[in-house]
């Protein structure tokens, strides 16, 4: 069981460092995208850092993560090497998915991080399948399934929750409700905008939490972990959060006002709020936090250097990892 104890200064500063790393990494990724060094789609996590850091901080190394395509923050919070994540965005051979996944498909089996998924909600049944495998093996593992509010109006969401509840699967459903599914506000898309209440229909323990508060998210996740590891079936958390950038780099953001975005930035920024908490409660001085920020800046610059200097995947490898590669004895000769 996980106890809700007083957190150490080292752990709290670690949370701050992770949130700053995610923010700086995303800012740099946006810059590299503008320079044409990153192609394809790019969905940034600015503003939502407290959800990833608070939730993933409670996981054990043997636990599993499935997430959506806004996945950079989750990958970094899980401990993925920023250099290899940036290299993946650049499409380089040194990337975490060998340059074949890009922004939306980060994965690292060694971290039991099973990927970002581009099909909205398509990973929810996969997470339930992993949880069923965990249950079948009798393992003391938990599956964390992260998705956005836009995934909660599709069939896979309801099918996944129903099966998880029916079979008491060891899975935590974490909905990052940033209020906009692409450009549509949740109140225009959902008859029940309080998303956590949908889980209650399936008999799943659920709660809503301030997703801009890293410690509140961690506390909610601790309750969820204790519930699931105790053999009580799934748990559902709705984290109310907000993305400071558009849905993707191609988003002109015509569906929300600049005043709304600036209000969230000024009053609810999770990094600013946590910085104030740390200094006001004597956990860190302004100079200590500034030193952490400088370290992170250097780490992100190193990630860019690594990505730029890494090789492209060789042309002869273009068909690798598409299907299982047959060995020499299994190759079929064609006339």
PyMOL commands that set and color helices and strands:
alter all, ss='L'
color gray80, all
select helices_A, chain A and resi 9-34+49-56+72-77+82-89+109-111+124-137+149-151+155-167+186-189+196-201+214-229+258-268+270-280+286-309+315-317+328-330
alter helices_A, ss='H'
color red, helices_A
select strands_A, chain A and resi 64-68+113-117+143-148+171-177+180-181+184-185+205-210+235-240
alter strands_A, ss='S'
color yellow, strands_A
deselect
rebuild
show_as cartoon
